[in-house]
Amino acid sequence: MSIHKSLAIKSALKRHRNVLKRHERLAILRKKGTVTKDSSVFNLPKTKTAKKIKKTKKKEEAAS
């Protein structure tokens, strides 16, 4: 039996999304410097979202 959506933990529901909201796109574009605070919020350029890649632990070689 699965857990109801309203009872699930919020942090467990985080996942990669392909579509960003306007304020999220603006934040990314401001970091890049393509949009300033005076720019219009309409006709924004497209932004690519990057998936988080899990880092793999490097195996330590035994010195002896």
C-alpha positions in Angstrom: 0.0 0.0 0.0 1.4 3.4 -0.9 1.5 6.6 1.1 -0.9 9.4 0.3 0.7 12.5 -1.3 -0.3 14.8 1.5 1.4 12.6 4.1 4.7 12.2 2.2 7.8 14.1 3.4 8.5 17.2 1.3 12.3 16.5 0.9 11.5 13.1 -0.5 9.5 14.6 -3.3 12.4 16.6 -4.8 13.5 15.5 -8.2 14.8 16.9 -11.4 12.3 19.0 -13.3 12.6 19.9 -17.0 10.3 22.9 -16.8 11.3 25.8 -14.7 9.0 28.6 -13.3 9.6 32.1 -14.5 11.3 33.2 -11.3 13.6 30.2 -11.4 14.6 31.0 -15.0 15.2 34.7 -14.1 17.5 33.6 -11.3 19.6 31.5 -13.7 19.7 34.2 -16.3 20.7 36.8 -13.8 23.6 34.6 -12.7 24.7 34.3 -16.3 24.4 38.0 -16.8 22.0 37.9 -19.8 19.1 39.5 -18.0 19.2 42.5 -15.6 16.6 43.7 -13.2 15.4 46.3 -15.8 14.8 43.7 -18.5 11.3 42.5 -19.4 10.1 39.2 -17.9 8.5 38.3 -21.3 10.3 36.7 -24.2 13.0 35.2 -22.0 15.7 33.1 -23.7 15.6 29.3 -23.1 17.6 27.8 -20.3 19.0 24.3 -20.0 18.6 22.5 -16.7 21.5 20.4 -15.5 20.8 17.1 -13.8 22.7 16.5 -10.7 25.2 13.7 -11.1 26.1 11.5 -8.2 29.8 11.7 -7.4 31.4 8.3 -7.1 34.0 7.7 -4.4 37.4 7.0 -5.6 38.9 3.8 -4.3 42.0 4.5 -2.3 44.9 2.4 -3.2 46.7 0.7 -0.4 50.2 2.2 0.1 51.6 -1.0 1.7 
